[in-house]
Amino acid sequence: MRYLPLHFDLQGRDVLVVGGGEIARRKIELLLRSGAHITVVAPDISDPVATTLQENIHALHAATYDPEFLPGKCLVVAATDDKAVNEA
C-alpha cells in the first residue's frame, strides 16, 4: 500500500505545527477546519500564517523547535523545508 490514510478527531485537541511558511499555512488551514487548538513554532513566521493564527486565537512562538513544546500535544506536524528539523 503506497498511501496510509489516517483519520483523527482533533476537535478541541492540542496540535503542534513546526514551520511558519507556505507549507505550514496549508496544514494550519486544514487543522483549523478540524477544530484543533494549534500551536505554531518557527523562527520565521510568514505574514499569512501570523494573520491566520491571530484571527483564530491560536498560539504562535517565534522560536526554533524544541522538544519542550511537545507535552500535551496529540499530533505534531513537521511543515518546514529543513529536512533535519522535520526528522527531529
VODO-748499 format. One record per residue: residue number from 1; x, y, z of N, C-alpha, C in turn. Coordinates in nm, 4 decimals. Layout:
BEGIN
[NUM,[X,Y,Z],[X,Y,Z],[X,Y,Z]],
...
This chain:
BEGIN
[1,[0.0846,-0.1174,0.0000],[0.0000,0.0000,0.0000],[0.0895,0.1242,0.0000]],
[2,[0.0697,0.2096,-0.0969],[0.1540,0.3274,-0.1110],[0.1133,0.4406,-0.0170]],
[3,[-0.0156,0.4545,0.0103],[-0.0646,0.5626,0.0954],[-0.1283,0.5049,0.2211]],
[4,[-0.1127,0.5755,0.3294],[-0.1729,0.5357,0.4559],[-0.2697,0.6456,0.4991]],
[5,[-0.3988,0.6256,0.4724],[-0.4954,0.7275,0.5130],[-0.5148,0.7231,0.6643]],
[6,[-0.5067,0.8381,0.7247],[-0.5246,0.8487,0.8691],[-0.6384,0.9459,0.8970]],
[7,[-0.7223,0.9115,0.9922],[-0.8344,0.9976,1.0289],[-0.8290,1.0210,1.1787]],
[8,[-0.8219,1.1466,1.2183],[-0.8143,1.1836,1.3587],[-0.9301,1.2764,1.3931]],
[9,[-0.9878,1.2576,1.5100],[-1.0851,1.3525,1.5628],[-1.0049,1.4536,1.6441]],
[10,[-0.9800,1.5697,1.5871],[-0.8954,1.6705,1.6510],[-0.9751,1.7823,1.7169]],
[11,[-1.1061,1.7702,1.7180],[-1.1897,1.8736,1.7798],[-1.1450,1.8992,1.9236]],
[12,[-1.0978,2.0225,1.9489],[-1.0560,2.0609,2.0828],[-0.9236,2.0033,2.1297]],
[13,[-0.8521,1.9340,2.0420],[-0.7246,1.8722,2.0790],[-0.6093,1.9659,2.0457]],
[14,[-0.4991,1.9525,2.1209],[-0.3808,2.0361,2.1010],[-0.2885,1.9756,1.9957]],
[15,[-0.2542,2.0570,1.8959],[-0.1689,2.0145,1.7851],[-0.0540,2.1140,1.7717]],
[16,[0.0649,2.0610,1.7454],[0.1830,2.1442,1.7235],[0.2192,2.1424,1.5757]],
[17,[0.2372,2.2603,1.5178],[0.2864,2.2732,1.3806],[0.4238,2.3376,1.3889]],
[18,[0.5236,2.2701,1.3327],[0.6597,2.3226,1.3303],[0.6842,2.3761,1.1898]],
[19,[0.6961,2.5072,1.1787],[0.7153,2.5722,1.0496],[0.6273,2.6947,1.0402]],
[20,[0.6715,2.7932,0.9634],[0.5963,2.9171,0.9554],[0.5775,2.9706,0.8155]],
[21,[0.5973,2.8864,0.7156],[0.5858,2.9303,0.5770],[0.4622,2.8754,0.5076]],
[22,[0.4701,2.8656,0.3758],[0.3565,2.8225,0.2940],[0.3133,2.6797,0.3258]],
[23,[0.4081,2.5907,0.3465],[0.3736,2.4521,0.3811],[0.2922,2.4516,0.5104]],
[24,[0.3396,2.5235,0.6093],[0.2700,2.5310,0.7382],[0.1318,2.5940,0.7224]],
[25,[0.1215,2.6983,0.6426],[-0.0076,2.7652,0.6237],[-0.1130,2.6684,0.5721]],
[26,[-0.0770,2.5855,0.4750],[-0.1720,2.4879,0.4203],[-0.2149,2.3876,0.5272]],
[27,[-0.1203,2.3409,0.6064],[-0.1519,2.2447,0.7132],[-0.2400,2.3099,0.8194]],
[28,[-0.2092,2.4344,0.8543],[-0.2862,2.5064,0.9556],[-0.4312,2.5229,0.9111]],
[29,[-0.4519,2.5566,0.7855],[-0.5887,2.5738,0.7364],[-0.6682,2.4446,0.7487]],
[30,[-0.6062,2.3307,0.7186],[-0.6738,2.2011,0.7363],[-0.7040,2.1751,0.8834]],
[31,[-0.6066,2.2025,0.9681],[-0.6248,2.1787,1.1115],[-0.7329,2.2687,1.1703]],
[32,[-0.7426,2.3919,1.1240],[-0.8471,2.4819,1.1720],[-0.9852,2.4255,1.1408]],
[33,[-1.0008,2.3680,1.0227],[-1.1300,2.3098,0.9857],[-1.1650,2.1901,1.0723]],
[34,[-1.0638,2.1257,1.1303],[-1.0887,2.0086,1.2150],[-1.1234,2.0483,1.3582]],
[35,[-1.1083,2.1763,1.3917],[-1.1390,2.2217,1.5266],[-1.0250,2.2059,1.6254]],
[36,[-0.9042,2.1832,1.5758],[-0.7875,2.1657,1.6628],[-0.7453,2.2981,1.7256]],
[37,[-0.6814,2.2882,1.8420],[-0.6155,2.4030,1.9055],[-0.4707,2.3975,1.8584]],
[38,[-0.4260,2.4977,1.7875],[-0.2980,2.4926,1.7176],[-0.1932,2.5795,1.7857]],
[39,[-0.0740,2.5216,1.8002],[0.0443,2.5950,1.8432],[0.1441,2.5871,1.7286]],
[40,[0.1968,2.7013,1.6865],[0.2962,2.7052,1.5793],[0.4292,2.7509,1.6373]],
[41,[0.5352,2.6789,1.5996],[0.6712,2.7128,1.6410],[0.7562,2.7255,1.5154]],
[42,[0.8188,2.8407,1.4979],[0.9081,2.8626,1.3841],[0.9893,2.9886,1.4093]],
[43,[1.1165,2.9890,1.3680],[1.1973,3.1092,1.3866],[1.1505,3.2246,1.2977]],
[44,[1.0983,3.1926,1.1804],[1.0470,3.2933,1.0876],[0.9036,3.2571,1.0531]],
[45,[0.8122,3.3487,1.0784],[0.6709,3.3221,1.0556],[0.6194,3.4193,0.9506]],
[46,[0.5648,3.3634,0.8432],[0.5159,3.4482,0.7346],[0.3920,3.5263,0.7795]],
[47,[0.3677,3.6381,0.7128],[0.2506,3.7199,0.7450],[0.1197,3.6417,0.7310]],
[48,[0.1013,3.5614,0.6234],[-0.0241,3.4860,0.6132],[-0.0456,3.3892,0.7300]],
[49,[0.0599,3.3260,0.7780],[0.0473,3.2346,0.8918],[0.0108,3.3133,1.0171]],
[50,[0.0801,3.4226,1.0419],[0.0526,3.5040,1.1608],[-0.0906,3.5565,1.1594]],
[51,[-0.1359,3.6041,1.0451],[-0.2719,3.6567,1.0335],[-0.3752,3.5477,1.0582]],
[52,[-0.3561,3.4322,0.9974],[-0.4496,3.3207,1.0153],[-0.4605,3.2818,1.1617]],
[53,[-0.3479,3.2722,1.2299],[-0.3498,3.2327,1.3704],[-0.4119,3.3403,1.4584]],
[54,[-0.3798,3.4662,1.4321],[-0.4351,3.5750,1.5127],[-0.5864,3.5837,1.4971]],
[55,[-0.6352,3.5616,1.3764],[-0.7789,3.5664,1.3512],[-0.8516,3.4536,1.4233]],
[56,[-0.7830,3.3451,1.4499],[-0.8460,3.2280,1.5092],[-0.7997,3.2010,1.6522]],
[57,[-0.7256,3.2932,1.7111],[-0.6810,3.2877,1.8508],[-0.6087,3.1572,1.8821]],
[58,[-0.4965,3.1374,1.8193],[-0.4113,3.0220,1.8456],[-0.2719,3.0702,1.8841]],
[59,[-0.1907,2.9812,1.9408],[-0.0588,3.0184,1.9934],[0.0470,3.0227,1.8841]],
[60,[0.1349,3.1198,1.8963],[0.2412,3.1408,1.7993],[0.3702,3.1689,1.8748]],
[61,[0.4752,3.0908,1.8456],[0.6047,3.1079,1.9108],[0.7110,3.1301,1.8039]],
[62,[0.7711,3.2475,1.8019],[0.8802,3.2769,1.7095],[1.0083,3.2221,1.7711]],
[63,[1.0292,3.0925,1.7520],[1.1436,3.0232,1.8129],[1.1775,2.9010,1.7292]],
[64,[1.2962,2.8475,1.7513],[1.3313,2.7219,1.6857],[1.2627,2.6078,1.7595]],
[65,[1.2439,2.4977,1.6900],[1.1784,2.3815,1.7510],[1.2591,2.3310,1.8694]],
[66,[1.1883,2.2958,1.9745],[1.2482,2.2361,2.0935],[1.1475,2.1352,2.1477]],
[67,[1.1931,2.0194,2.1947],[1.1004,1.9195,2.2484],[1.0132,1.9702,2.3636]],
[68,[1.0495,2.0828,2.4235],[0.9678,2.1381,2.5325],[0.8271,2.1754,2.4855]],
[69,[0.8076,2.1900,2.3543],[0.6756,2.2225,2.3007],[0.5854,2.0996,2.2872]],
[70,[0.6383,1.9793,2.3063],[0.5626,1.8566,2.2826],[0.4602,1.8173,2.3888]],
[71,[0.4860,1.8361,2.5171],[0.3909,1.7856,2.6169],[0.2473,1.8331,2.5926]],
[72,[0.1562,1.7380,2.5968],[0.0146,1.7669,2.5802],[-0.0343,1.7696,2.4371]],
[73,[0.0545,1.7567,2.3406],[0.0131,1.7611,2.2003],[-0.0240,1.6196,2.1534]],
[74,[-0.1374,1.6072,2.0867],[-0.1793,1.4764,2.0368],[-0.1254,1.4503,1.8967]],
[75,[-0.0784,1.5558,1.8291],[-0.0269,1.5421,1.6931],[0.0773,1.6507,1.6702]],
[76,[0.1842,1.6156,1.5999],[0.2872,1.7119,1.5612],[0.2999,1.7067,1.4096]],
[77,[0.2931,1.8230,1.3464],[0.3057,1.8328,1.2016],[0.4358,1.9046,1.1696]],
[78,[0.5265,1.8351,1.1015],[0.6525,1.8952,1.0567],[0.6260,1.9586,0.9209]],
[79,[0.6322,2.0904,0.9146],[0.5959,2.1628,0.7929],[0.7019,2.2662,0.7588]],
[80,[0.8268,2.2209,0.7506],[0.9365,2.3108,0.7153],[1.0030,2.2615,0.5878]],
[81,[1.0952,2.3408,0.5371],[1.1749,2.2966,0.4228],[1.3135,2.2516,0.4691]],
[82,[1.3258,2.2248,0.5991],[1.4518,2.1805,0.6592],[1.4396,2.0334,0.6989]],
[83,[1.5050,1.9461,0.6250],[1.4933,1.8017,0.6475],[1.5322,1.7623,0.7898]],
[84,[1.6367,1.8212,0.8436],[1.6822,1.7871,0.9788],[1.5765,1.8227,1.0832]],
[85,[1.5137,1.9377,1.0680],[1.4081,1.9778,1.1620],[1.2877,1.8858,1.1474]],
[86,[1.2481,1.8558,1.0255],[1.1335,1.7676,1.0029],[1.1559,1.6295,1.0632]],
[87,[1.2777,1.5805,1.0578],[1.3071,1.4474,1.1113],[1.3168,1.4466,1.2633]],
[88,[1.3437,1.5626,1.3239],[1.3551,1.5688,1.4702],[1.2186,1.5496,1.5307]],
